[in-house]
Amino acid sequence: MKTKGKLVIGGSWRSLGLPAVFLLCLFFFLAGFLGSILFSNQDVSSARPRPMELKSVEEGREFDPLPHGGTGEDSLTSIPFQVLSWKPRALYFPNFVTAEQCQSIIKAAKVHLAPSSLALRKGETAENTKGIRTSSGMFISASEDKTGILDFVEEKIAKATMIPRIHGEAFNILRYEIGQRYNCHYDAFNPAEYGPQKSQRIASFLLYLSDVEEGGETMFPFENGLNMDANYDFRKCIGLKVKPRRGDGLLFYSLFPNGTIDATSLHGSCPVIKGQKWVATKWIRDEEQND
Ligand SMILES: *[C@@H]1O[C@H](CO)[C@@H](O)[C@H](O)[C@H]1NC(C)=O
């Protein structure tokens, strides 16, 4: 047994000869390269500031508000965010609202839920698109919410996007139960598929109202140009996935700055595996919404 094992090892070494030598070379090259970076770092940092330091340079500094214009504000606002992706342009806002505010929105929406519908393309019917979007939902505008919470949320979204509130559609409050999903789709309407559009959706803000124990992620399968071949299955839960957490916000842009649709903004809701997913969606358009 022993000899046999040795023989096999010897054999595999021989057959791996060239790749192994190549890997060894690569290893020593990288080790040398990293080493040179590490040791040269000190000289570099004394010569000029490292880009890394840009991040922390302002920390702890107090800022005074400037005199503001007629529509401005007299205090500073801090809304923490993380860039999740540039392709599509997606931002994560942790703790955008409180848990209590989420509860209150859910409570108000619960009694009005109805099965969610789809905007239909040419040739599509409610029957042949069954199963694409299986959540329940309702629409409510900020002015209809007597608690004032949606008013607060809308104002904060407007600040985070710097797009005036009047560009937003009413909130769409959605509930996904176990197994419910939304196949991948665009929020913007491609005129080639949906006909001429009076106005277009620029961006979407998703406010997660509940934690989801398992599943229910918002997914961007084409993030950074991945999976964009014709074979992509629109039900598949892949790509950049954002886990819903109560009170967190997710903003992404469906259009490029030049107004054309960003193909990487394709997104969907992975099926909920455990728990329940509640989300408030605000679609933001290029035109003022006067209805
Ligand atoms: C619009 O902008 C995108 C991204 O910068 C670019 O890839 C595309 O070619 C532009 N399209 C037009 C029609 O200008």
The ligand as an ORCA input file, in Angstrom:
! r2SCAN-3c Opt
* xyz 0 1
  C     -25.950     55.966    -23.491
  O     -25.029     55.785    -22.430
  C     -24.513     54.484    -22.306
  C     -23.659     54.419    -21.056
  O     -22.788     55.485    -20.954
  C     -23.750     54.106    -23.565
  O     -23.234     52.805    -23.454
  C     -24.687     54.194    -24.752
  O     -23.992     53.926    -25.940
  C     -25.354     55.567    -24.828
  N     -26.365     55.528    -25.867
  C     -26.627     56.574    -26.658
  C     -27.694     56.357    -27.669
  O     -26.032     57.610    -26.569
*
